[in-house]
Amino acid sequence: MRKDIEIPQAKNINIVAVKEWDEELAADLWTVYFVNNKEEEIDTVLVMSRGNTEDKTTTTLRRNLGNVAPKSFAKVEFISDEVLGFTNEYLVTFFAENKLFEQKFVFAPNSISDEKSEALPVFESKGILAN
């Protein structure tokens, strides 16, 4: 029976971290975004995030981003400097092509930094692409 279950591979989506100026806090903050690099809209995008080290764990956060237009992005959360040394995981689920897709993205400990920034899909700025 398991062989009959189709698990489609999610393609052309990303989780990225971009450093941005926050007017309220008057500081540069790392912001995590979901990127839809597909040619079509995707529906009911849900993102679950959590971070951990060997001895610490963050709270698990869940975000409903709704529908995300083609070649666009949606803000997920700010990521605090205190957890940049954690393994930060993002589990993304969404509907496309009348199927449910799921993809896990990971920022390795200390992988989010100015020195590691690179050009990102859809964005006009540099940032970090999650694996």
N, C-alpha and C positions, 0 to 999 in steps of 0.2 A: 504494500500500500504506500509506503514512503516514496517509492520510485515514481508514483503518480503525482506527487506534490511538486508543483513548479515554484521555484524561488527565483524570481527575476532579478537580474543584476542591475542596480541603479547606476546610471551613467549621466555625465554632464551636470552633476550637482557637486557643491563643495561647501565646506565650512572653512571660513577664513577669519583671521584676526587682523584688524586694522587699527593703527594708532591714530586717534582723533582728538581734536581740541573740544573739551566740554565747557561750555559757557558758564553753567551753574557752578561747577567746581573750580573753574579757572585753572584747568590742568589737562595735560595730555593723558588720555586713558586708552587702554586696549579694549576694543569693542569687537565682539564676535558676531559674524553675519552668516546667514544661510544664503548661498548663491544658486540660482536656477540658471544654468547656462544652456538650457534646452531651448528648442524653437517653439515649444508649446507651454501653456500654463500648466502648473501642477496644483493639485487640490489637497486641502486638509493637511498641511505640513505641520507635523508635530516634532518638537526637538526636546530631548531629555539630556540634561548635562549633569556631570558630577566630576569631582576631582579626588585624587588620593595619592598618598605616599605610603611608605611602609607602616607608619604609625598614626596617620591622620587621614580623615575623610571629610569632604565637604558635604553640605546638604545637596540632595538630588533636586534639581529644578526641572520643571516641565513647562514648555511654552507652546501655545497653539498659534502658529503664524498665519493660519488661514490659507487662502490661495495665493500663489506667488506667480506673477506674470513672467513670460519668457524673457530671457536675457536681463534679469533684474535680481534684486537681493532684498532680504528682510533682516532687520536687527534681531539678534537673539538675546544678547546680554553684554554688560560690561564685565571684564574679567579683572579682578583685583590683582595688584602686584604681589600680594601675599601668597597667591596660589599659582604663580607662574612657575614655581619649582615643583608643582604637582604634575602627575599625569592627568590631563584634562580630557575627558571623553564626551562625545556628543553622538547620541543615537538619533537618527533622523528617520521618520516614517512619513510616507505620503502616497497619494493616489495619482496614477498617470496611466494612460492606455487601458483604463478599466481594470487595473491591477494594483495591489498594495505592494509598495517597495519599502525596503529598509536598508539603511547603510550606517555603519559605525565609523566615526572619524575620531582621531586621537592627536592631541598636541602632546608630544613627549616633554618630560620635565625640562625647563629652561629653553624650550625651542622657540618661544615667543620673545623676540628681541629685535631691536632696531637693526642690528648687524645682519640678521638673517632675513630681513624683508626682501621681497621680490615682487615683480609685476604680477597682478592678479587678474583672473578672468572677470569681465564685466566692470570691475572697478577702474577708476582712472588714477588710483593711488597704489602705493606698494603696501604689502602686508605679508602675513604668514599663512600658508596653505596647510591645513590639517591633513594628516595621512589617513 
